[in-house]
Amino acid sequence: MSIELIIGSIALIISSMALIFVLYRHYKNILTQDVKSLIKKCRACISWDRKSESKLINWMEGIAEEDLHRASIRKLLKIKESLVEYFNIHIEEVIKRF
């Protein structure tokens, strides 16, 4: 195997890893924005109160809003799933009131 082929293979591996990292960061940013959007939607519900706000950290797997960027994709997916459930609970509460 020639040195040029080895160098070319290494360059291809490095560029592939860079692309994977860019895609990972992009997906993570999208998930973080989705979670923040869900939090805003929850807070906009008329059923949202102090008790709801105090429970929010539990629905967010113990991750504070300002620390979402540090969470893993797996954790963000779990938080998003939990917040969808929490939002639906509040929507049902609103429906019951009317």
C-alpha positions as CSV (number, residue, x, y, z in Angstrom):
1,M,0.0,0.0,0.0
2,S,1.4,3.3,-1.0
3,I,1.9,6.3,1.4
4,E,-0.4,8.4,-0.8
5,L,-3.2,5.8,-0.5
6,I,-2.8,5.7,3.3
7,I,-2.8,9.6,3.6
8,G,-5.9,9.7,1.3
9,S,-7.6,7.1,3.5
10,I,-6.8,9.0,6.7
11,A,-8.0,12.3,5.1
12,L,-11.3,10.6,4.1
13,I,-11.8,9.3,7.6
14,I,-11.1,12.7,9.2
15,S,-13.5,14.5,6.8
16,S,-16.2,11.8,7.5
17,M,-15.7,12.3,11.3
18,A,-16.0,16.1,10.9
19,L,-19.2,15.7,8.9
20,I,-20.6,13.3,11.6
21,F,-19.8,15.9,14.3
22,V,-21.4,18.7,12.3
23,L,-24.6,16.6,11.9
24,Y,-24.6,15.6,15.6
25,R,-24.3,19.3,16.7
26,H,-27.1,20.3,14.2
27,Y,-29.4,17.6,15.4
28,K,-28.6,18.5,19.1
29,N,-29.4,22.1,18.4
30,I,-32.7,21.2,16.8
31,L,-33.6,19.1,19.8
32,T,-32.6,21.8,22.2
33,Q,-34.8,24.3,20.4
34,D,-37.7,21.8,20.4
35,V,-37.4,21.5,24.1
36,K,-37.3,25.2,24.6
37,S,-40.4,25.6,22.4
38,L,-42.3,23.0,24.4
39,I,-41.4,24.8,27.6
40,K,-42.8,28.1,26.2
41,K,-46.0,26.3,25.1
42,C,-46.4,24.8,28.5
43,R,-45.9,28.2,30.2
44,A,-48.5,29.7,27.8
45,C,-51.2,27.4,29.0
46,I,-53.8,29.0,31.3
47,S,-53.5,26.0,33.6
48,W,-49.8,26.8,34.2
49,D,-49.1,28.0,37.7
50,R,-46.3,28.0,40.3
51,K,-46.9,24.3,41.1
52,S,-46.5,23.5,37.4
53,E,-43.3,25.5,37.3
54,S,-41.9,23.7,40.3
55,K,-42.6,20.3,38.7
56,L,-40.9,21.3,35.5
57,I,-37.4,20.3,36.6
58,N,-38.7,16.8,37.3
59,W,-40.2,16.5,33.8
60,M,-36.9,17.7,32.4
61,E,-35.0,14.8,34.0
62,G,-33.3,17.2,36.5
63,I,-31.7,19.3,33.7
64,A,-32.1,23.0,34.2
65,E,-33.1,25.1,31.2
66,E,-29.8,26.9,31.1
67,D,-28.0,23.5,31.0
68,L,-29.9,22.0,28.1
69,H,-27.0,22.6,25.7
70,R,-24.9,20.2,27.9
71,A,-27.4,17.4,27.8
72,S,-26.8,14.4,25.5
73,I,-29.1,13.7,22.5
74,R,-30.5,10.7,24.4
75,K,-31.3,12.9,27.4
76,L,-32.8,15.6,25.1
77,L,-35.0,13.1,23.4
78,K,-36.3,11.8,26.8
79,I,-36.9,15.4,28.0
80,K,-38.8,16.2,24.8
81,E,-40.9,13.1,25.2
82,S,-41.7,14.0,28.8
83,L,-42.5,17.6,28.0
84,V,-44.9,16.6,25.2
85,E,-46.7,14.5,27.9
86,Y,-46.7,17.4,30.4
87,F,-48.0,19.8,27.7
88,N,-50.8,17.3,26.9
89,I,-51.7,17.2,30.6
90,H,-52.1,20.9,30.6
91,I,-54.1,20.9,27.4
92,E,-56.5,18.4,28.9
93,E,-56.8,20.6,32.0
94,V,-57.7,23.6,29.8
95,I,-60.3,21.5,28.0
96,K,-61.8,20.4,31.3
97,R,-62.2,24.0,32.3
98,F,-64.3,24.9,29.3
